[in-house]
Amino acid sequence: MGSLLEELARREAAARERVERLRERLTAEEETLSRLVVTRQTVEEILQEAASPAQRTQTGAGDGPDERGTTGGDRQAGPSGSPIGVVTVPRWRPGMNASVLPRAYQDVLEVLTDAGSGMRAGKIVAALGLPGEAAKVEGLRSKLKRLVERGWLSEEVPGVFAVTEQVRTRFGR
């Protein structure tokens, strides 16, 4: 009977050891969870501060969510200089000019305005003096699509982009 009690003691000790390891792992997981919660809350605070009502008015954000459920898309430096949470390609509105856009987008509008008619992405890449690599063309195509979504450009024919009439009149051409 001694060997039975010894076996029970051995099993009990092994079970205690497993429980202790699980407690240590649980503590570590709880610490990770706590850090993630604090990080998420901090990011939410930063995004709320960056998207203050004055800035949403200035950049054109806050017009409601777009097709992705976001309120504007790209990012631009917020009040602290952080590139988080503020729109860089706002929806076009009457009275808005291209100076609200990042330089690369302004260059695209200038090329298309000077062209006077629609152009394909490959031709725009060439006009901008960029290498005609597929990656450059596709990168520009996504910018063009974003400008179409936000009302700066039109795409009447698939793949052919042109400045909208209201934007063209703001350029004075």
N, C-alpha and C positions, 0 to 999 in steps of 0.2 A: 504494500500500500504506500510505502515511502516513495516509490518511483512515480506513482500517480500524482502525489502531492508535489513532487519536484517538477513533473511535467506541467502541472497547472501553474506553478510559480513561474516557470520558464515562459509559458504562453502569456501569462499576465504581464510579465516584464516586456515581452516583445510587443504586446498590444499598447502598453504605456509609451513605449518608444515611438511607435507609429503615430499615436495620438499627439505626442509632443512635436514630431516632425510636421504633422498636419497643422498644428497650432502656429508653428513658426511660419509655415507657408501661408496660412490664412492672414497672419499679421503682415507679412510682406505684401500680399495682394491688397489688403485693406489700405496700406500706406500708398501703394501705387494708385488705387482708386481715389484716395484723398487728393493726391497730387494732380490727377487728371481733372477732378472736379474743380479744384482751385484754378487750374490753368484755363479750363473752359470758361469759368466765371470771369477771369481776368480778360480773356479775349473778347467776351461779350461786352464788357465795360469799355474796352478800347474801341470796338466797332461802334458802340452807341455814341461815344464821344466824337469819333471821327465823322459820323454821319449826323452832326447837329443840324437843327432845322435851317440855320442860316446857310450852311454849306450845301444842303440838299437843294435849296432855292438857287444858289449861285451856280451849281453844276448841272441842274436839271434833274437830279435824282428825286425820288419821292413821288414820281408820277404813277406809282403802282408797280407791282411786280411784272417782269417780262415773262416770256415763254418758259424761262428756266426757273421762275419763281424768285428771281433776284430783282433788286431795284436799281438796275443800271449796269451791272457788269464789271468792266475793267476798274482798275484801281489807280488812284493818284494820291499824292502826299496829303495826309490829313493835317490837322492843326499842329501836331507835334512833329511833322515831317515824316511820319510813318506812311508807307504806301498801302495801308490796309483800310478797306471799308469805304472808299470814296470813289465815285464814278469819274473816269477819265474820258469816256466817250458818252457824253450826255445825249439824250434824245434832242433832236433839233426842234427849236421853238422859234416863233417869229421874234425877230430882233437879235437873235443869236448869231455870232459870226465864228469863223473858223479858229479864232484865237483861243477859244475854250478847249480846243483839241490838242493832244500831244503833237509835237513837231512832225513825226512820221505820218500822222493822219492829215495834217495840214498840207504836207508835200503831195500826198495822193490827191487831195481836192484841187490843189494848184495844177497838177498835171492834167487832171480830167477837165478842169475849167479851160485851160489853155487849148486842149484838144478840140473842144467844142462839140464833141460827139462821144458816144460810148466807146469804151476800150475793153479789151480782154486783159486779164491779170498779167499774162506774159508780156504784153506790150507796155503795160504800166511799169512793170519791173525794169524793163529796158529804159523807159523814159526817166526813171528814177536813178539810172546809172548803177543798178544792182546787178550782180551776176545772174544769168538766166537759169540757175540751178533749180531743180524741181522743188527743193525745200524752200527757197526764196519765194517762188511763185505761190506755193501752197500757203506759206505764212502770210503773204500779201492778200491772198484770196480770203483768208479768214478775217483780215482787217476790213476788206471790202464788204464782206457779208455783214460784219458788225455795223459798218456805216449805213448799209441798206436797212438793217433792222432798226436803226436809230433815226432814220429819216433824212440822212445827209446825202445818200446816193440812191439811185434807182437801178433796178435790174429788169428792164422790160423784156429783154431777150436773155435767156439763161447764159450766164458767163460773160455778159457784156454789161459793164458798169458805167453809169453816167451820173453827173451831178444833177440833183433835182433842180427844178426851175427856181424855187424859192431860195435855195442856197446860191445858185448862179447869180441871182440879183443882188445878194449880199456881197458878192465879190465885185460887183459893179461891172460885169462883162456881159 
